[in-house]
């Protein structure tokens, strides 16, 4: 008799990702075409919640069969009393799974961007550092299809364009470090897998705290949508994320090609050539140029690009546009100049 269907589903999802990692890692290099690289190390980021605990158990089961070393990291955000003890308990559980290395990392959460964004930034910084120190090839994250649906709705609420609607990528980060095996699985599958394996899970009280936007969306927004529109909203939103990502990738590739074609011999952007581009492509070119001039990507919003775009499409002699990072955009003699002010 095989494993429970929920356990089989999470193991299959992890196995597929590990195969991808192994194929990428063992591909022969030009420098040493006949030399076999050492076994890769894959870490799992585990909070102790059902999603990441199911992921950790599946990694511990699948990795040895493929000759992959597997370890784990849990991050203590220090936002709740006893969080350090909780983190040590999670680390102990990961060691009991047979994962090695395993560590608990304490971080200090700042305030920039709000509590949720600040905690996320601190967490990813800690995971990046752990991966670098241990020489890990990849870090597995337990985001599910439900998380993807929430991310799409949050992007829709911000009105920040198709890239925001594309949600979380299955592969992201420097050199494809972060992998999300569960984006096609729902949250209930991960919880069921933990239950049938008698794995203790920790439910973060912040996930039920209405003070947090994602929590309100999870417990109020999505249920209201399902009540109004019927079941299948989560699946539809996750599908929207993938379709949006495909479109956004195509537009980004188009913009990358167009960026060189709209510059003159001196490298300045020509307004007439920019005007001839489709708006979605032109705005990507403008955003790329602003970032290259020094504008921080995280502080560059749609409204900034719209103002710069008006220098092309609605030119009435307006003055320079100030952008984040002390970058200035202005029109001069049929050219668009974007540079440090």
URPEKA-V871596 format. One record per run of one state. SS is the DSSP state (~ for helix, > for strand, _ for the rest). FROM is the first residue (numbers start at 1). TO is the last residue. Records with the same first field share a line. If there is no record, write none. Layout:
BEGIN
SS: FROM-TO, FROM-TO
END
This chain:
BEGIN
_: 1-4, 27-40, 46-49, 67-68, 77-82, 97-101, 107-114, 135-137, 141-144, 159-161, 166-170, 173-173, 177-177, 180-186, 197-204, 209-212, 230-232, 262-262, 264-268, 277-278, 293-296, 300-301, 314-320, 324-326, 333-334, 341-341
~: 5-26, 50-66, 83-96, 115-134, 145-158, 162-165, 174-176, 187-196, 205-208, 213-229, 233-261, 271-276, 279-292, 297-299, 302-313
>: 41-45, 69-76, 102-106, 138-140, 171-172, 178-179, 263-263, 269-270, 321-323, 327-332, 335-340
END
